[in-house]
Amino acid sequence: MFHRSARLFSLLLLLAGPVSAESVDFAIDSPASDIHWRIYSDGPLPLGHNHIISTSRISGSVRLADAPEASHFELLIPVAALLVDSPALRQRYGKQFSSRVSPRARAGTRANMLGNSLLNAAHHPDIRLGGSAVVARDKRRQNLVLDTTLELAGRSIRLKIPAQIEFGDREVRARGHFTLSHSQLGLAPFRAALGALRVADNIDFTYDIQARRTE
């Protein structure tokens, strides 16, 4: 499944820093950030592959304020920048992703993912995540659940996303893992050959988002 713009995953982040100002702004550090997800082959035909979808382009912002309700984060992922089956990620996840995926299979997977029945990239070029969290300003590391709204293929979906938040004087970092189903995202898993070849419902997400202070 699951190139332009500048507001997003809006995905995940909000934390607090040791600051006394009314609010502090951070910008997402795209080269230092990572979001990827794993989708799995299902069905009786042993012809499919497990796939990893990732992105090298994440933009957005985080605002930390003294008043929790004034704090928020926003992420944007252009769907045209989504990558299928990064060799480094397939190696990282070992046996489940050890099969060789041909360039043709990767291209077919990407075309299905961006097509009208899934992400509908022609009409919805961006994935956006945004939300907030209440953080303890006196802690440099804390585990939170982020109240997040995901905008995906024309739908707005409310999510609770677990996050480990770390912050320093000039940076903020949010990391975590979670599982969602295609049905939770309002998507129908790809299927062919009358369902004998299909994608499993569950999708495993991993993220590591880093942001730098803008002033």
N, C-alpha and C positions, 0 to 999 in steps of 0.2 A: 503494500500500500504506500501506504503512506506507505523575476529576476529583477525583479525590480521592485522597489518600494522601500519604505523606511518606517514601518511600524509593525511588527508581527502579532507555531508551537502557537500574540502576546503570550510565552511559556513559563516561565517559572523563576521566581526570585523575589525575594524581599527580605531584607534583613536590616539589622541595625548596626550602626557604627558608633565609635566613641566620639560623637560630635554633639555640640550644644546648639548649633545653628537651627533655625526654624525648619529648614529642609536642606538636603544634600542630594545632588543629582549625579548619577553614574551612567555611563554609556557601555553597552555590551561590547566586549572585546571579542570580535568574531573569530580571529585566528586562534584564540585560546579556548574557544567554546566548542562544545560538541553535543549534538542530539542525534541519536540513531535508534532504529527499532528493527526487531526481528519478526519476520513472518514465516510461517511453517507450512510445508506441504502436508496435505491430508488426502484421504481417499485410498481405494484399493490399488490404483495404478502407481507403480513405483517409478514414474517418469518425471515427477516434479522435483524442484529443488527448494530448500529453505533459502530465504533471501534476507539481506540486510539493506535497509534504506537509510541513507545518511545525508547530511548537508554540510557544505563548507561555507555557507553564507547564512549567518544569523545576525540580525540587527535589532535594536531596541534600546530601552532605557529602564532605569530603576530610580525611583525617588523615595528617599527615606526622610520622614518628617517626625517632629516631636509628637504630633497627634497621629495615632495609628490609622485613623480613617483617611488621613491625607497622604499616606504612603501607598505606592503602587508600583507595579512593574508591567512592562509591555514588551513583547517579543514578536518578531516577524520573520517568516521563512518563505522566500519565493519558491513555489513548487517547481519552477523550471530548473532550479539549482539542485534538486534532489538527485542523489547518486544511488545507483543500484550495485550492490555487491563489491564494495571496496575490498581489494585483496587483503589489506592490513586488518580490517575488521573481521573478515572471514577467518583469517588465521588466528585472530585473538579468541574467537569463540570455538575453535577446535573441531571436534569430530562432527557435530551436527551441521557444520558448514564446510566440510572438507571436500565435498564433491566439486568437480570442475564445472563452472558455468560458462558456456560459450558466449562470445559477443552477441550472437543472434538471440540467445535466451535472455541475456541482460536487456537487450533492446526491446524484446517482446514484453518483458516484465514491466519495464519503464513505460511503454506505450499503454499497457493495460492500466497501470497505476494513474497515469495522467488523463485517461479517457473519461468520457461522460459518466460512466457507471460508477467511478470511484472519486477521484479528486476533481474531475471536471475542470482541468487547468485552463481551458480556453475562456471560461466564464468566471473562474475564481482563482486568480494567479497567485494568491498568498494564503498561507496558514498564519493565523494570529492567535496569540495567547496573552491574556492579561489578567491581573488580579491583585490580591493583597494578602498580607499576613501580619499578625501582631507579634512583634519581636521584643525580646528583652535587651535593652541597650547595654546592660552591664555584662553580657556574655559574648565571648568571641566565637563560640560554636554552639549551635543549638539545633534540635530536630523539630521540624514544624510540619504542619499540613497546610498547603497553600490553597486558598479558595481561588479557583481559576476558571475563566471562561475561554473556551477554545472556539475559534471561528474557523470552520472547515467546510469547504465545498458548499457554501451558502447556508450552513447551519451554525447555530450558537449552542454550545454544549457546556454545561456546568460540570466541573471536575474537582475532586479533592486530590491533590498531588503531594506525596511525601517528599520532604526535602531536608537535607543536612546543609545548614547555612554556616558559612565562615566569613568573617570580615576582619579587615585590617583598617589602617588609617585612610587608605586611598583605594581599597578594592573590596569587592563583595563576590562571594562564590556560592553557588547553589548546586548540589549534586543529588542524584537519586535514581531509583529504579521503580518501575511500576508496570502493571499489566492492565490492558484494556481489551475489550472485545470489539470486533467489527460492529456488532449491533449497538454497543454503547456509543459508537461514533456515527451511527446512522449509515453505515456502509454495508454492502453485501459482499461477502468474500468471493473472490474470483472462482469460477468453476467451469469445467469443460467436460466433454465426453459424458454428458448426462450425469455429471456429479462424480464420476469415477476419478477424475483429476480435479482437485480443488485445494483451496487455501484454508487452513484451520482458522477458527473464529478468533482465538486469542492472539494478541500482539504484545510483545515485551519491549518496553521503552527504557532507554538509559540516557541520562543527560548530565552534562557538566557545563554550567553557564558561569562565565566570569565577566565582571563589569568593573570599569575603572572610573574613578572620580573625575568629573569634567572640569573642575576648577581648582 
